[in-house]
């Protein structure tokens, strides 16, 4: 008697499937160890893993951007934003 092989769930990550792990770590831009740690933390839902990886990346980025401490130093992204706003005002006029 033949058993029906059910297709894998599209929204769940099977960490035993090396191809799924390879594709997801490439898509998210993380190492296999980081991906497995994230799966242990939030579960095997691809949406939850993607969201957690993006939060971790945003947190790491936030820590690398210097913040103004009242001494006239500004964050590079804020300076670029202000310059771009000024240019767009000049373009509109």
Helices and strands as residue ranges (DSSP letters): H 18-28, H 32-42, H 46-64, H 76-92
